[in-house]
Amino acid sequence: MTTPAARPLDQRVRDTLDRLERDVDAWFATADPAGSPYLMPLSYLWDGRTLLISTAGTNPTARFLEATGTVRIAIGHTRDVVLIHADVREKIPAAEIPDEVGDAFAAKAGFEPRAQGGGYSYFRLVPRHVQAWREANELAGRDLMADGKWLTGDDAPSEAEPRCTSGT
């Protein structure tokens, strides 16, 4: 098997933004305040700066997001992966999500949290650190975003929005 040449940083940023836009599902890793991990596949909606997810308030993912305010996200498989460390910017009860946002989420995810009753909430997640690589030859340049700012790329937003400090 021939390993493709490593992509330049600008190309990796463009490829990552494309994945965020077109992929539907990802793995979301949270942990309770004591550090016990929990991994869950969830659908998401990317708006160009943040990821929007929805889950039932009784699920560990929702409880741990509220308690710690952080999440690790993995998109793709081991030979074409995007890893994101993100912070919770806000929690929005399903009944309070703007119709256009809820409709866009439902259309992309194929799942309608607003129809599940009052127990679902949406969480807006702001990427703080993003990495991407396909093969070992891309490991050295895997960092694409640090401290909420894209390291390069004309197509990339200039910076992510600040972390929510209200605890949700």
Secondary structure by P-SEA (a helix, b strand, c coil): ccccccccaaaaaaaaaaaaacccbbbbbbbccccbbbbbbbbbbbcccbbbbbbbcccaaaaaaaacccbbbbcccccbbbbbbbbbccccccccccaaaaaaaaaaaccccccccccbbbbbbbbcbbbbbccccccccccccccccccccccccccccccccccc
